Amino acid sequence: MTRTKIIQIAKQELGTKESPANSNKTKYGKWYGLDGNAWCAMFVSWVFDQAGIRLTVGQTKKGYHHCQSAHNIWKTKQRLTKNPQ
């Protein structure tokens, strides 16, 4: 996994806006198949996918679509940290 590639892909998305505004409609939601829903976790899953990295521990084959679910999965696996890198 290359952190640099992941950060580079995420940075390229700066300025992305929901269309229409306040609709939660984005290319990340479309890609995940849940357009119109909160998209923060779908964005992360999309970035990893674009980097060629499949999030194998997720809600679906595409990764996560809900932040709390991701938190719960990693908490169950005792993989949460207070010191992310």
PyMOL commands that set and color helices and strands:
alter all, ss='L'
color gray80, all
select helices_A, chain A and resi 3-12+27-32+40-50+67-76
alter helices_A, ss='H'
color red, helices_A
deselect
rebuild
show_as cartoon
